[in-house]
Amino acid sequence: MSEQKPAAKPWILGIHAYVPGKARSADGRALIKLSANENPLGTSEVALAARSAAAGPAHYPDPGSTALREAIGALHGIDPARIVCGTGSDELLNLAAQGFAGPGDEVLFGRYSFAVYDIAARRCGATPVEAADRDYALDVDALLGAVTEKTRVVFVANPNNPTGTYMPRAELERLHDGLPRDLLLVVDQAYAEYLGEGEDDGGMELAARHDNVLVTRTFSKIYGLAGERVGWATGAPHLVDVLNRIRGPFNVTASGQAAALAALGDLNFVAQSREHNAAELARFTEVIESLGNHGLRAVPSKANFLLVLFEGELKAVTALDAIAEAGYAVRHIPVPGLSDALRITIGRSEDMAAIAEVLRSLTGETA
C-alpha cells in the first residue's frame, strides 16, 4: 500500500522560487554585495536610533501602522486612509494579484520585469503573461496588445527591475487610458526616489483620480531599510480595503515602523543617497560605453543599478567570475534574453572603480 501525502495545487508547483542576489563566491568567500540593489550608504542614523528605541519584541506592533501611514500621507499629500503598509512592497504586490485574480485569470507584465510578478500570479492560480519588450524597455503597445478578456491585473515597475528603464508620464497615462476600467493597474515605484528633479511618471496622480490604479513603494532601497521589510501602497478606498482584508494582521514590525517613520523625516540622507547614485551611475555608464567596441552595452537606467549587456566575445559569466575574484557579488539572471547580462548595483565610489578596472582588464583596455 503506497503512502499518501498532501498534494500541492498544480499552480504552486509551477512557481520557481525567488532567487536573491548572492553575497558569497562559489568557494564560500564573503563578497561585497552589489547584487540586491541595497543602499551603499547604509541607513540613516536617525532611522537606526529610532529602530533601537522601538517597543520591545514582547509586544505586538500597531496593526495598522497608523503613525507611519500618517507620515507617508503628509509627505506625499495622500489621505492616510488610502494607504496600506506591508512586509516590504513584495507582500503588497502578491496581495494585489491575490485580491483581484485567480484560476482562469491572467496577470500581465512586460518581458524582463520583476520576478515577483510571475510568482504573484502563480500563487493565486492565475496565468502569468509576458508582453514583448522594446530593446529591454517596457512597450506600451505590446502590453495593450496582450490584454485579453481574461486579464485581471497588469504590473508595471517604473523604473523597471532588472533593466532600469523608465516609462515617462505620457506613456504610463497612455497605458492606463488603453486598459479596460475593470483591470487593476499596479505601478511598482520601488526605485522612484532615485529619479531626478522633475521626473515623475504620474502614477500617484492616476491612483488618486481613478478606481483601478494601485501604486506601491518600499523602504528597502533609498531609505536603506531592506532588512526591516517595510513597504506601502496607495489607491482608491476599495483597493486598500481588499489589501487590508488579506494582509497579515501585524505585518510590519514595531522596529520597522519606527525606523521607517524616522527615515521619512531624514531628507538629507535621502538627498545624499540620490546624489551619490546619480554621480556614480553616470560615471559607471561612461565606463561601459567606453568599452562598447568590445561588445559591452549599458541599458539606460533611472534606478540604483545598471544592466550591462555582453554582446561581444567577452561573456557575462566570465565577467561575473572575474568580478567575484576581485571581491564583489553582482547579479546574473540566467533567463532567456538576459543570460549574457549582469545587473550591477551602484555601490561606493571605490567599489565601482574596482569593477570598472576588472572590466577594462578583461577587454584589454586601460583607464
C-alpha positions as CSV (number, residue, x, y, z in Angstrom):
1,M,0.0,0.0,0.0
2,S,1.6,3.3,-1.1
3,E,1.9,6.1,1.4
4,Q,-0.4,9.0,0.7
5,K,0.6,12.6,1.2
6,P,-1.0,16.1,0.7
7,A,-0.7,17.3,-2.8
8,A,0.1,20.9,-3.6
9,K,-2.1,22.8,-6.0
10,P,-0.6,22.4,-9.6
11,W,-0.2,26.2,-10.0
12,I,2.0,26.3,-6.8
13,L,4.3,23.6,-8.3
14,G,4.7,25.9,-11.3
15,I,6.5,28.5,-9.2
16,H,10.2,28.9,-9.5
17,A,11.2,30.2,-6.0
18,Y,12.7,33.7,-6.0
19,V,16.5,33.7,-6.0
20,P,18.0,36.6,-4.1
21,G,21.3,38.2,-5.0
22,K,24.3,36.3,-3.9
23,A,26.7,37.6,-1.2
24,R,29.3,34.8,-1.4
25,S,31.5,33.3,-4.1
26,A,31.3,29.7,-5.3
27,D,34.0,28.7,-2.9
28,G,32.2,30.4,0.1
29,R,34.1,33.7,0.3
30,A,32.2,36.7,1.6
31,L,31.8,39.3,-1.2
32,I,30.9,42.9,-1.2
33,K,27.2,42.7,-2.2
34,L,26.3,44.6,-5.3
35,S,23.6,42.1,-6.3
36,A,20.5,43.2,-4.4
37,N,20.2,47.0,-5.1
38,E,20.8,47.9,-1.4
39,N,21.8,51.4,-0.4
40,P,25.7,51.5,-0.3
41,L,25.5,54.4,2.2
42,G,23.7,52.2,4.6
43,T,20.9,53.6,6.8
44,S,20.1,57.0,8.2
45,E,21.5,57.4,11.7
46,V,18.1,58.8,12.7
47,A,16.4,55.7,11.5
48,L,18.9,53.4,13.3
49,A,18.3,55.3,16.5
50,A,14.5,55.0,16.2
51,R,14.8,51.3,15.4
52,S,16.8,50.8,18.6
53,A,14.3,52.7,20.7
54,A,11.3,50.9,19.4
55,A,9.0,48.9,21.6
56,G,10.3,45.6,22.7
57,P,9.6,42.3,20.8
58,A,7.2,41.0,23.6
59,H,4.5,43.3,22.3
60,Y,2.6,43.3,19.1
61,P,3.1,46.2,16.8
62,D,0.4,48.7,15.8
63,P,-1.6,46.5,13.3
64,G,-2.5,49.5,11.1
65,S,0.9,51.2,11.1
66,T,-1.0,54.3,12.0
67,A,1.8,56.8,12.6
68,L,3.7,55.6,9.6
69,R,0.7,55.9,7.3
70,E,0.0,59.4,8.6
71,A,3.7,60.5,7.9
72,I,3.6,59.0,4.4
73,G,0.3,60.8,3.7
74,A,1.8,64.1,5.0
75,L,4.9,63.7,2.8
76,H,3.0,62.8,-0.4
77,G,-0.3,64.6,0.1
78,I,-2.4,61.4,0.4
79,D,-5.2,60.6,2.8
80,P,-3.8,58.0,5.2
81,A,-7.0,56.0,4.8
82,R,-5.9,55.4,1.2
83,I,-2.6,53.9,2.4
84,V,-1.8,50.3,3.4
85,C,1.6,49.2,4.7
86,G,3.1,45.8,4.1
87,T,6.0,43.5,4.7
88,G,8.0,45.2,2.0
89,S,6.3,46.1,-1.2
90,D,6.6,42.3,-2.1
91,E,3.7,41.5,0.2
92,L,1.5,44.1,-1.3
93,L,2.3,43.0,-4.9
94,N,1.3,39.5,-4.0
95,L,-1.8,40.7,-2.3
96,A,-2.8,42.7,-5.4
97,A,-2.7,39.6,-7.5
98,Q,-4.4,37.5,-4.9
99,G,-7.2,40.1,-4.3
100,F,-8.1,40.6,-8.0
101,A,-7.1,37.5,-9.9
102,G,-7.4,33.7,-9.6
103,P,-7.7,30.5,-11.5
104,G,-8.7,31.1,-15.1
105,D,-7.5,34.7,-15.0
106,E,-4.3,36.3,-16.5
107,V,-1.8,38.6,-14.9
108,L,0.1,40.7,-17.4
109,F,3.6,42.3,-17.2
110,G,6.4,43.1,-19.6
111,R,9.3,40.8,-20.5
112,Y,12.3,41.4,-18.2
113,S,10.1,42.5,-15.3
114,F,10.5,41.9,-11.6
115,A,10.5,38.1,-10.9
116,V,7.9,38.6,-8.1
117,Y,5.1,39.3,-10.7
118,D,5.3,35.8,-12.1
119,I,5.3,34.3,-8.6
120,A,2.4,36.5,-7.5
121,A,0.3,35.4,-10.5
122,R,1.0,31.7,-9.9
123,R,0.5,31.9,-6.2
124,C,-3.2,32.7,-6.7
125,G,-3.7,30.3,-9.6
126,A,-3.7,32.9,-12.4
127,T,-1.7,32.6,-15.6
128,P,1.3,34.9,-15.9
129,V,1.6,36.5,-19.4
130,E,4.6,38.4,-20.7
131,A,4.3,41.2,-23.3
132,A,7.2,41.8,-25.6
133,D,9.8,44.4,-24.7
134,R,11.3,47.2,-26.8
135,D,15.1,46.9,-26.5
136,Y,14.8,45.9,-22.9
137,A,12.2,48.6,-22.0
138,L,8.5,48.1,-21.4
139,D,6.4,48.6,-24.5
140,V,3.0,50.1,-24.0
141,D,1.7,48.9,-27.4
142,A,2.8,45.4,-26.6
143,L,1.2,45.5,-23.2
144,L,-2.1,46.7,-24.6
145,G,-1.9,44.2,-27.4
146,A,-1.5,41.4,-24.8
147,V,-4.7,42.3,-22.9
148,T,-7.5,39.7,-23.2
149,E,-10.8,39.1,-21.7
150,K,-9.0,37.0,-19.0
151,T,-6.6,39.8,-18.0
152,R,-7.3,41.0,-14.4
153,V,-4.1,42.6,-13.2
154,V,-1.3,44.5,-15.1
155,F,2.1,45.0,-13.3
156,V,4.4,47.8,-14.3
157,A,7.7,48.5,-12.5
158,N,8.8,52.1,-13.1
159,P,11.8,52.4,-13.1
160,N,11.9,48.8,-14.1
161,N,13.8,46.0,-12.4
162,P,16.1,44.4,-13.7
163,T,16.6,46.7,-16.7
164,G,16.5,50.2,-15.0
165,T,14.4,51.6,-17.9
166,Y,11.8,54.2,-17.3
167,M,8.3,54.8,-18.7
168,P,7.6,58.6,-18.8
169,R,4.4,60.1,-17.7
170,A,2.7,60.3,-21.1
171,E,3.4,56.6,-21.8
172,L,2.1,55.5,-18.4
173,E,-1.1,57.6,-18.9
174,R,-1.5,56.1,-22.4
175,L,-1.2,52.6,-21.0
176,H,-3.8,53.4,-18.4
177,D,-6.1,55.0,-20.9
178,G,-5.9,51.9,-23.1
179,L,-6.8,49.5,-20.4
180,P,-10.4,48.4,-19.5
181,R,-11.5,50.0,-16.3
182,D,-12.2,46.7,-14.6
183,L,-8.5,45.8,-14.8
184,L,-6.2,46.6,-11.9
185,L,-3.0,48.5,-13.0
186,V,-0.3,48.2,-10.4
187,V,2.6,50.7,-10.7
188,D,5.6,49.4,-8.7
189,Q,7.7,52.5,-7.8
190,A,10.3,50.8,-5.7
191,Y,13.0,53.0,-7.3
192,A,11.1,56.2,-7.7
193,E,13.1,58.1,-5.1
194,Y,16.1,57.8,-7.4
195,L,14.5,59.8,-10.2
196,G,15.9,63.3,-10.9
197,E,14.3,66.6,-10.2
198,G,11.1,67.0,-12.2
199,E,10.9,63.3,-13.2
200,D,7.6,61.8,-12.2
201,D,5.6,59.2,-14.0
202,G,2.3,60.5,-12.7
203,G,1.4,57.2,-11.0
204,M,0.4,58.8,-7.8
205,E,-2.0,61.1,-9.6
206,L,-3.5,58.2,-11.5
207,A,-4.1,56.4,-8.2
208,A,-5.7,59.5,-6.7
209,R,-8.0,60.0,-9.7
210,H,-9.0,56.5,-10.8
211,D,-10.5,53.4,-9.2
212,N,-8.3,50.9,-10.9
213,V,-4.7,52.1,-10.1
214,L,-2.6,50.9,-7.2
215,V,0.9,52.4,-6.6
216,T,3.5,50.5,-4.4
217,R,6.6,51.8,-2.8
218,T,9.3,50.4,-0.5
219,F,11.7,51.5,2.3
220,S,14.2,48.8,1.1
221,K,16.0,50.9,-1.5
222,I,16.9,54.6,-1.0
223,Y,15.9,54.5,2.7
224,G,18.3,51.7,3.4
225,L,15.8,49.5,5.4
226,A,15.8,46.3,3.3
227,G,16.3,44.2,6.5
228,E,13.2,45.6,8.1
229,R,10.8,44.7,5.3
230,V,8.6,47.8,5.1
231,G,6.5,48.9,2.1
232,W,3.3,50.7,1.3
233,A,0.7,51.1,-1.3
234,T,-1.9,53.7,-2.2
235,G,-5.1,53.6,-4.3
236,A,-8.8,54.0,-4.2
237,P,-10.5,53.1,-0.9
238,H,-12.0,49.8,-2.2
239,L,-8.5,48.7,-3.4
240,V,-6.9,49.5,0.0
241,D,-9.9,47.7,1.7
242,V,-9.2,44.5,-0.3
243,L,-5.5,44.5,0.7
244,N,-6.3,45.2,4.3
245,R,-8.7,42.2,4.3
246,I,-6.0,39.7,3.3
247,R,-2.7,41.1,4.6
248,G,-1.1,39.8,7.8
249,P,-2.7,41.4,10.8
250,F,0.6,42.5,12.4
251,N,2.6,42.5,9.2
252,V,5.0,45.4,9.9
253,T,7.2,45.0,12.9
254,A,7.4,47.7,15.7
255,S,11.1,48.3,14.8
256,G,10.3,48.5,11.1
257,Q,7.5,51.0,11.7
258,A,9.7,53.2,14.0
259,A,12.7,53.1,11.6
260,A,10.6,53.9,8.5
261,L,8.9,56.8,10.3
262,A,12.2,58.3,11.2
263,A,13.7,57.6,7.8
264,L,10.9,59.6,6.2
265,G,12.0,62.7,8.1
266,D,15.7,62.4,7.2
267,L,15.5,64.3,3.9
268,N,19.3,65.0,3.9
269,F,20.1,61.3,3.9
270,V,17.7,60.7,1.0
271,A,19.1,63.6,-1.0
272,Q,22.7,62.4,-0.3
273,S,21.8,58.9,-1.4
274,R,20.2,60.2,-4.6
275,E,23.1,62.4,-5.4
276,H,25.7,59.7,-4.8
277,N,23.8,57.3,-7.0
278,A,23.4,59.8,-9.8
279,A,27.1,60.6,-9.9
280,E,28.3,57.0,-9.7
281,L,25.7,55.7,-12.1
282,A,26.7,58.4,-14.7
283,R,30.4,57.6,-14.2
284,F,30.0,53.8,-14.4
285,T,27.8,54.2,-17.5
286,E,30.6,56.1,-19.2
287,V,33.0,53.3,-18.4
288,I,30.7,50.7,-20.0
289,E,30.1,53.0,-23.1
290,S,33.9,53.3,-23.4
291,L,34.0,49.5,-23.8
292,G,31.4,49.4,-26.5
293,N,33.9,48.3,-29.1
294,H,34.3,45.1,-27.1
295,G,30.6,44.4,-27.1
296,L,29.6,45.9,-23.8
297,R,26.4,47.9,-23.7
298,A,24.6,49.7,-20.8
299,V,20.9,49.8,-20.8
300,P,19.9,53.4,-19.8
301,S,19.0,53.3,-16.2
302,K,17.0,55.5,-13.8
303,A,17.4,53.2,-10.8
304,N,20.3,52.4,-8.5
305,F,21.8,49.7,-10.7
306,L,23.0,49.2,-14.3
307,L,22.2,46.3,-16.6
308,V,25.3,45.6,-18.6
309,L,24.9,43.6,-21.8
310,F,27.8,41.5,-23.1
311,E,27.3,41.3,-26.8
312,G,30.8,40.5,-28.0
313,E,33.5,37.9,-27.3
314,L,33.5,38.7,-23.5
315,K,30.7,36.7,-21.9
316,A,28.7,37.7,-18.8
317,V,29.7,34.6,-16.9
318,T,33.4,35.3,-17.5
319,A,32.9,38.8,-16.1
320,L,30.9,37.5,-13.2
321,D,33.7,35.2,-12.1
322,A,36.3,37.8,-12.5
323,I,34.3,40.4,-10.5
324,A,33.8,37.7,-7.8
325,E,37.6,37.1,-7.8
326,A,38.0,40.8,-7.2
327,G,35.7,40.5,-4.1
328,Y,32.3,41.6,-5.4
329,A,28.9,39.9,-6.0
330,V,26.8,41.2,-8.9
331,R,23.6,39.7,-10.3
332,H,23.5,37.3,-13.1
333,I,19.9,36.5,-14.2
334,P,20.1,33.4,-16.4
335,V,16.8,33.7,-18.1
336,P,16.2,33.8,-21.9
337,G,17.4,37.2,-23.2
338,L,19.5,38.0,-20.1
339,S,21.9,35.2,-19.9
340,D,24.6,37.4,-21.3
341,A,23.9,40.3,-19.0
342,L,24.8,41.4,-15.5
343,R,22.8,43.7,-13.2
344,I,25.3,45.7,-11.1
345,T,24.1,47.7,-8.1
346,I,25.7,51.1,-7.8
347,G,27.9,50.9,-4.8
348,R,30.5,53.2,-3.2
349,S,32.9,55.1,-5.4
350,E,35.8,52.6,-4.7
351,D,33.5,49.7,-5.5
352,M,32.5,51.0,-8.9
353,A,36.1,51.9,-9.7
354,A,37.2,48.3,-8.8
355,I,34.6,46.7,-11.0
356,A,35.4,49.1,-13.9
357,E,39.1,48.1,-13.6
358,V,38.1,44.4,-13.8
359,L,36.1,45.0,-17.0
360,R,38.9,47.1,-18.5
361,S,41.3,44.3,-17.7
362,L,39.1,41.7,-19.3
363,T,38.8,43.7,-22.5
364,G,42.5,44.7,-22.6
365,E,41.7,48.4,-22.1
366,T,43.4,50.8,-19.7
367,A,41.9,53.7,-17.8
